[in-house]
């Protein structure tokens, strides 16, 4: 689905994950619920699932802000939400040569591939990249989110709406940089 042409900044919210691996489906479910909301026309919500290669190419369409929504294991209690800001162009340690397995591309690999694609096409990466993550309880085979992760989805929707409308989250979610430091 292509967004209508916009004269101002565009935002892409991409739900990432594999619905067949339990809580890894967090990003997909959050994107589905966010897509049911009444959002401004400059905000596009997509269910990327495991199609990381597709995401990298879609970002080339030109977005000011990219919000990746994914299960994110950082050692906290299951259901904990995180907002992680990726410092675009700050020399973050990304994989040097992203594996081009279209079904196993992590957000870091997608961003590394995006850098390569932008260099080759003259495109511009998003000015701002955020990851809204949720601590998983289980990534074992199975369909359906665990109770704590399922309970976190409505809060994640609210948090993303706040991020795309106001640019900053409230105090409800821990913030971290791509290097893992809390802010």
Beta strands, then each sheet from edge to edge (+ up, - down):
strand 1: 11-16
strand 2: 43-49
strand 3: 65-71
strand 4: 81-86
strand 5: 128-134
strand 6: 174-177
sheet 1: 2+ 1+ 3+ 5+ 4- 6-
end
